[in-house]
Amino acid sequence: MNFLAHLFLSGSDPKIRVGNFIGDFVKGRYPEQQFGNEIATGIVLHREIDWFTDRHLIVKKSKDRLRPKYRHYAGVIVDIFYDHFLARNWHRYSDQLLPDFAEECYEQIEAHDSLLPQEVKFMMPYMTKGNWLVNYARLEGIQQALNGMARRTKFISKMEESVDDLKNQYTDFEEEFFLFFPNLQAMCHQFLAPSKDKA
């Protein structure tokens, strides 16, 4: 899953959200030593989401459809596709409007600027200016995200071409997202339940 899903699946705790958001940029087995317990909970949740997603049979179907052309980048592309479906169908999953949720997340992340890894600090102005979280709902927004990722890869990935695959097989990818996402929500709810009990 990509940024929007990670933030959404964090619940309402700002520190858990920030931890989940920065999870890809944090290494090491004991993040609580660097970030404290709440942000560390978000980082660990990020890793659990990635582990669960990477091994799910429904997600595998989505990736297998892309793998012949995009090889090991297929998983990265599916993450972006699934954020598109979450943004496009936001009303199914949240009573909060997506632009309001996005603005809330940007503010919470920027409020923890002193804890953000350098890569995240570099990325945030581009993210907020381009309002990535909202623009994932548009195919143009997905195209921009994939263009950017393709530019940052060391090897030729052709990820920027994958929006054509999304357009051509839109219903298949969408149906797989709708089947998979409730499973992921249930896993995250179970993971976060002890945190809620302590609150």
C-alpha positions in Angstrom: 0.0 0.0 0.0 1.1 3.6 -0.6 0.9 6.8 1.5 -2.8 7.3 1.5 -3.6 3.8 2.7 -0.9 3.8 5.3 -2.2 7.0 6.8 -5.8 5.9 6.7 -5.1 2.6 8.3 -3.3 4.2 11.2 -6.5 5.3 13.0 -6.8 8.8 14.5 -3.7 9.0 16.7 -1.3 11.6 15.1 1.9 9.9 16.2 0.9 6.5 15.0 0.0 8.2 11.7 3.4 9.9 11.4 5.2 6.6 12.3 3.2 4.7 9.6 3.9 7.5 7.1 7.7 7.4 7.6 7.9 3.6 7.9 9.7 3.1 4.6 12.4 5.5 5.6 13.2 4.0 9.0 15.6 1.1 9.4 16.4 -1.0 12.5 14.5 -3.5 14.7 13.9 -1.2 17.6 12.4 2.1 16.4 11.1 3.0 19.9 14.7 3.8 21.0 14.8 6.6 18.4 11.2 7.7 18.1 9.3 6.7 21.3 6.5 4.2 21.7 3.6 5.8 19.7 5.6 6.7 16.6 7.3 3.3 16.8 3.9 1.6 16.9 3.1 3.4 13.6 6.4 2.2 12.1 5.8 -1.4 13.1 2.2 -1.1 11.8 3.7 0.0 8.4 5.9 -3.1 8.3 2.9 -5.3 9.2 0.8 -3.7 6.4 3.6 -4.3 3.9 4.1 -7.9 5.1 0.4 -8.7 5.0 -0.1 -7.1 1.6 3.0 -8.7 -0.1 1.8 -12.2 0.8 -1.9 -11.8 0.2 -3.3 -14.1 -2.6 -5.6 -11.4 -4.0 -2.8 -8.9 -4.3 -0.7 -11.6 -5.9 -3.3 -11.7 -8.7 -2.9 -8.0 -9.3 0.9 -8.2 -9.3 0.9 -11.3 -11.6 -1.0 -9.4 -14.2 1.8 -6.8 -14.3 4.9 -8.9 -13.6 5.7 -10.0 -17.2 6.3 -6.4 -18.2 7.4 -4.7 -14.9 9.0 -7.6 -13.1 9.9 -6.7 -9.5 8.3 -3.3 -9.9 4.9 -4.9 -10.1 4.3 -4.6 -6.4 5.2 -0.9 -6.3 2.7 -0.3 -9.1 -0.1 -2.2 -7.4 0.5 -0.1 -4.3 -0.1 3.0 -6.3 -3.2 1.5 -8.1 -4.7 0.5 -4.7 -4.2 4.0 -3.4 -6.1 5.2 -6.4 -9.0 3.0 -5.7 -9.0 4.0 -2.0 -9.1 7.7 -3.0 -11.6 7.2 -5.7 -14.0 5.3 -3.4 -13.1 7.2 -0.2 -16.8 7.7 0.7 -17.1 3.9 1.2 -14.5 3.9 4.0 -14.6 7.2 5.8 -17.2 9.8 6.8 -14.5 12.5 6.6 -14.0 14.2 3.2 -10.8 13.2 1.6 -9.5 16.8 1.2 -10.1 17.4 4.9 -8.3 14.1 5.8 -5.4 15.0 3.6 -5.0 18.5 5.1 -5.2 17.0 8.6 -2.4 14.5 7.8 -0.2 17.1 6.2 -0.5 19.3 9.3 0.2 16.4 11.7 3.3 15.3 9.7 4.7 18.8 9.6 4.1 19.2 13.3 6.6 16.4 13.8 9.2 17.9 11.5 12.0 17.5 13.9 11.5 13.7 13.9 11.2 13.2 10.1 13.9 11.5 8.1 15.7 13.7 5.7 14.1 12.0 2.7 10.6 12.8 4.1 11.5 16.4 4.8 12.7 16.8 1.2 9.5 15.2 -0.1 6.9 17.0 2.0 6.8 20.3 0.1 6.2 18.5 -3.2 3.5 16.3 -1.6 1.6 19.2 0.0 1.9 21.5 -3.1 0.7 18.7 -5.4 -1.8 17.5 -2.8 -0.8 13.9 -3.6 -3.3 12.3 -1.3 -6.3 13.9 -3.0 -4.9 13.6 -6.5 -4.5 9.8 -6.2 -8.2 9.8 -7.1 -7.4 11.0 -10.6 -5.7 9.0 -13.2 -3.6 12.1 -13.9 -2.4 12.0 -10.3 -1.5 8.4 -10.5 0.4 9.1 -13.7 2.4 11.9 -12.0 3.2 9.6 -9.0 4.4 6.8 -11.3 6.4 9.3 -13.4 8.2 10.4 -10.3 8.9 6.9 -9.1 10.2 5.9 -12.6 12.7 8.8 -12.5 14.0 7.7 -9.1 14.7 4.1 -10.0 18.3 3.0 -10.8 17.2 0.9 -13.7 14.6 1.3 -16.4 11.3 0.3 -14.9 8.7 1.5 -17.4 6.4 2.2 -14.4 5.2 5.4 -16.2 3.6 3.2 -18.8 1.5 1.2 -16.3 -1.4 3.6 -16.2 -2.3 2.2 -19.6 -2.5 -1.2 -18.0 -4.7 0.2 -15.3 -7.0 1.8 -17.9 -7.2 -1.4 -19.9 -7.9 -3.7 -16.9 -9.5 -1.2 -14.6 -12.4 -3.4 -13.4 -10.1 -6.4 -12.6 -7.8 -4.3 -10.5 -10.7 -2.5 -8.8 -12.5 -5.7 -7.9 -9.3 -7.1 -6.4 -8.9 -4.0 -4.3 -12.4 -4.2 -3.0 -11.9 -7.8 -2.0 -8.5 -7.3 -0.4 -8.9 -4.0 1.5 -11.4 -5.2 4.1 -9.0 -8.0 5.0 -6.2 -5.4 5.5 -8.5 -3.1 7.6 -9.3 -6.0 9.9 -5.7 -6.8 10.4 -4.9 -3.2 11.2 -7.8 -2.9 13.6 -6.6 -6.0 15.4 -3.0 -4.7 15.5 -4.2 -1.3 17.0 -6.6 -2.7 19.5 -4.1 -2.9 22.3 -3.1 0.7 21.7 -6.7 1.8 22.0 -7.1 -0.2 25.3 -4.1 1.7 26.8 -5.5 5.1 25.8 
